Amino acid sequence: MSEAAVRMRLGGRSVARAQLEYLLEAADRPNVTLQVIPFAAGGFPLLGDSSVMYAEASNSHLDTVQMDSPTGAVFIDSPAQLANFRTRLDLVEQVALTPSKSRDFIRTVAKEL
């Protein structure tokens, strides 16, 4: 997720703090990887795309990308499209903070609220 999303205060300070705390709880799950893309990274693949979630299965044939759109969720599971998203996500991971540093960053922002 982008640093901008972490810093937004939609709903006020208490709502924003609760959302960040929820993200920290979710990041502790073994099946969740949460990484923050700092402003310093500049542009990055997927910038400007709608919300994207890549669900990686134990069998790669079951991998799925879910994208949010104005008309609802879109699911992508074709091998070519999945390969494209995996490449783009790999590039994003290179510019993002590590999961540990991302959690530290989110804690810092939550304390600022």
Contact map, one row per residue, 1 for C-alpha under 8 A:
11101100000000000000000000000000011110000000000000000000000000000000000000000000000000000000000000000000000000000
11111100000000000000000000000000000111100000000000000000000000000000000000000000000000000000000000000000000000000
11111110000000000000000000000000000111100000000000000000000000000000000000000000000000000000000000000000000000000
01111111000000000000000000000000000000100000000000000000000000000000000000000000000000000000000000000000000000000
11111111000000000000000000000000000000000000000000000000000000000000000000000000000000000000000000000000000000000
11111111000000000001000000000000000000000000000000000000000000000000000000000000000000000000000000000000010010000
00111111100000000000000000000000000000000000000000000000000000000000000000000000000000000000000000000000000010000
00011111110000010000000000000000000000000000000000000000000000000000000000000000000000000000000000000000000000000
00000011111110110000000000000000000000000000000000000000000000000000000000000000000000000000000000000000000000000
00000001111110110000000000000000000000000000000000000000000000000000000000000000000000000000000000000000000000000
00000000111111110000000000000000000000000000000000000000000000000000000000000000000000000000000000000000000000000
00000000111111110000000000000000000000000000000000000000000000000000000000000000000000000000000000000000000000000
00000000111111111000000000000000000000000000000000000000000000000000000000000000000000000000000000000000000000001
00000000001111111100000000000000000000000000000000000000000000000000000000000000000000000000000000000000000000001
00000000111111111110000000000000000000000000000000000000000000000000000000000000000000000000000000000000000000000
00000001111111111111000000000000000000000000000000000000000000000000000000000000000000000000000000000000000001001
00000000000011111111100000000000000000000000000000000000000000000000000000000000000000000000000000000000000001001
00000000000001111111110000000000000000000000000000000000000000000000000000000000000000000000000000000000000000000
00000000000000111111111000000000000000000000000000000000000000000000000000000000000000000000000000000000000000000
00000100000000011111111100000000000000000000000000000000000000000000000000000000000000000000000000000000011001000
00000000000000001111111110000000000000000000000000000000000000000000000000000000000000000000000000000000001001000
00000000000000000111111111000000000000000000000000000000000000000000000000000000000000000000000000000000000000000
00000000000000000011111111100000000000000000000000000000000000000000000000000000000000000000000000000000000000000
00000000000000000001111111110000000000000000000000000000000000000000000000000000000000000000000000000010011000000
00000000000000000000111111111000000000000000000000000000000000000000000000000000000000000000000000000000000000000
00000000000000000000011111111001000000000000000000000000000000000000000000000000000000000000000000000000000000000
00000000000000000000001111111101110000000000000000000000000000000000000000000000000000000000000000000010000000000
00000000000000000000000111111101000000000000000000000000000000000000000000000000000000000000000000000000000000000
00000000000000000000000011111111000000000000000000000000000000000000000000000000000000000000000000000000000000000
00000000000000000000000000111111100000000000000000000000000000000000000000000000000000000000000000000000000000000
00000000000000000000000000001111100000000000000000000000000000000000000000000000000000000000000000000000000000000
00000000000000000000000001111111110000000000000000000000000000000000000000000000000000000000000000000000000000000
00000000000000000000000000100111111000000000000000000000000000000000000000000000000000000000000000100000000000000
10000000000000000000000000100001111100000000000000000000000000000000000000000000000000000000000000100110000000000
10000000000000000000000000000000111110000000000000000000000000000000000000000000000000000000100111100110000000000
11100000000000000000000000000000011111000000000000000000000000000000000000000000000000000000000111100100000000000
11100000000000000000000000000000001111101000000000000000000000000000000000000000000000000001001110000000000000000
01100000000000000000000000000000000111111100000000000000000000000000000000000000000000000000000110000000000000000
01110000000000000000000000000000000011111100000000000000000000000000000000000000000000000000000000000000000000000
00000000000000000000000000000000000001111100000000000000000000000000000000000000000000000000000000000000000000000
00000000000000000000000000000000000011111111000000000000000000000000000000000000000000000000001100000000000000000
00000000000000000000000000000000000001111111000000000000000000000000000000000000000000000000000000000000000000000
00000000000000000000000000000000000000001111101000000000000000000000000000000000000000000000000000000000000000000
00000000000000000000000000000000000000001111111000000000000000000000000000000000000000000011001000000000000000000
00000000000000000000000000000000000000000011111000000000000000000000000000000000000000011011000000000000000000000
00000000000000000000000000000000000000000001111110000000000000000000000000000000000000011001000000000000000000000
00000000000000000000000000000000000000000011111110000000000000000000000000000000000000000000000000000000000000000
00000000000000000000000000000000000000000000011111000000000000000000000000000000000000000000000000000000000000000
00000000000000000000000000000000000000000000011111110000000000000000000000000000000000000000000000000000000000000
00000000000000000000000000000000000000000000000111110000000000000011100000000000000000000000000000000000000000000
00000000000000000000000000000000000000000000000011111000000000000011000000000000000000000000000000000000000000000
00000000000000000000000000000000000000000000000011111100000000001111000000000000000000000000000000000000000000000
00000000000000000000000000000000000000000000000000111110000000001110000000000000000000000000000000000000000000000
00000000000000000000000000000000000000000000000000011111000000111100000000000000000000000000000000000000000000000
00000000000000000000000000000000000000000000000000001111100000111100000000000000000000000000000000000000000000000
00000000000000000000000000000000000000000000000000000111110101110000000000000000000000000000000000000000000000000
00000000000000000000000000000000000000000000000000000011111111100000000000000000000000000000000000000000000000000
00000000000000000000000000000000000000000000000000000001111101000000000000000000000000000000000000000000000000000
00000000000000000000000000000000000000000000000000000000111111100000000000000000000000000000000000000000000000000
00000000000000000000000000000000000000000000000000000001111111100000000000000000000000000000000000000000000000000
00000000000000000000000000000000000000000000000000000000101111100000000000000010000000000000000000000000000000000
00000000000000000000000000000000000000000000000000000001111111110000000000001000000000000000000000000000000000000
00000000000000000000000000000000000000000000000000000111101111111000000000001000010000000000000000000000000000000
00000000000000000000000000000000000000000000000000000111000001111100000000111000010000000000000000000000000000000
00000000000000000000000000000000000000000000000000011110000000111110000000111000010010000000000000000000000000000
00000000000000000000000000000000000000000000000000011110000000011111000011110000000000000000000000000000000000000
00000000000000000000000000000000000000000000000001111000000000001111100011100000000000000000000000000000000000000
00000000000000000000000000000000000000000000000001110000000000000111110111000000000000000000000000000000000000000
00000000000000000000000000000000000000000000000001000000000000000011111111000000000000000000000000000000000000000
00000000000000000000000000000000000000000000000000000000000000000001111100000000000000000000000000000000000000000
00000000000000000000000000000000000000000000000000000000000000000000111110000000000000000000000000000000000000000
00000000000000000000000000000000000000000000000000000000000000000001111111000000000000000000000000000000000000000
00000000000000000000000000000000000000000000000000000000000000000111101111100000000000000000000000000000000000000
00000000000000000000000000000000000000000000000000000000000000000111100111110000000000000000000000000000000000000
00000000000000000000000000000000000000000000000000000000000000011110000011111000000000000000000000000000000000000
00000000000000000000000000000000000000000000000000000000000000011100000001111100110000000000000000000000000000000
00000000000000000000000000000000000000000000000000000000000001111000000000111110110000000000000000000000000000000
00000000000000000000000000000000000000000000000000000000000000000000000000011111110000000000000000000000000000000
00000000000000000000000000000000000000000000000000000000000010000000000000001111111000000000000000000000000000000
00000000000000000000000000000000000000000000000000000000000000000000000000000111111100000000000000000000000000000
00000000000000000000000000000000000000000000000000000000000000000000000000011111111110000000000000000000000000000
00000000000000000000000000000000000000000000000000000000000000111000000000011111111111000000000000000000000000000
00000000000000000000000000000000000000000000000000000000000000000000000000000011111111100000000000000000000000000
00000000000000000000000000000000000000000000000000000000000000000000000000000001111111110000000000000000000000000
00000000000000000000000000000000000000000000000000000000000000001000000000000000111111111000000000000000000000000
00000000000000000000000000000000000000000000000000000000000000000000000000000000011111111100000000000000000000000
00000000000000000000000000000000000000000000000000000000000000000000000000000000001111111110000000000000000000000
00000000000000000000000000000000000000000000110000000000000000000000000000000000000111111111000000000000000000000
00000000000000000000000000000000000000000000110000000000000000000000000000000000000011111111100000000000000000000
00000000000000000000000000000000000000000000000000000000000000000000000000000000000001111111110000000000000000000
00000000000000000000000000000000000000000001100000000000000000000000000000000000000000111111111000000000000000000
00000000000000000000000000000000000010000001110000000000000000000000000000000000000000011111111100000000000000000
00000000000000000000000000000000001000000000000000000000000000000000000000000000000000001111111110000000000000000
00000000000000000000000000000000000000000000000000000000000000000000000000000000000000000111111100000000000000000
00000000000000000000000000000000000010001001000000000000000000000000000000000000000000000011111110000000000000000
00000000000000000000000000000000001111001000000000000000000000000000000000000000000000000001111111000000000000000
00000000000000000000000000000000001111000000000000000000000000000000000000000000000000000000101111111100000000000
00000000000000000000000000000000001100000000000000000000000000000000000000000000000000000000000111111100000000000
00000000000000000000000000000000111100000000000000000000000000000000000000000000000000000000000011111110000000000
00000000000000000000000000000000000000000000000000000000000000000000000000000000000000000000000011111111000000000
00000000000000000000000000000000000000000000000000000000000000000000000000000000000000000000000011111111100000000
00000000000000000000000000000000011100000000000000000000000000000000000000000000000000000000000011111111110000000
00000000000000000000000100100000011000000000000000000000000000000000000000000000000000000000000000111111111000000
00000000000000000000000000000000000000000000000000000000000000000000000000000000000000000000000000011111111100000
00000000000000000000000000000000000000000000000000000000000000000000000000000000000000000000000000001111111110000
00000100000000000001000100000000000000000000000000000000000000000000000000000000000000000000000000000111111111000
00000000000000000001100100000000000000000000000000000000000000000000000000000000000000000000000000000011111111100
00000000000000000000000000000000000000000000000000000000000000000000000000000000000000000000000000000001111111110
00000110000000000000000000000000000000000000000000000000000000000000000000000000000000000000000000000000111111111
00000000000000011001100000000000000000000000000000000000000000000000000000000000000000000000000000000000011111111
00000000000000000000000000000000000000000000000000000000000000000000000000000000000000000000000000000000001111111
00000000000000000000000000000000000000000000000000000000000000000000000000000000000000000000000000000000000111111
00000000000011011000000000000000000000000000000000000000000000000000000000000000000000000000000000000000000011111
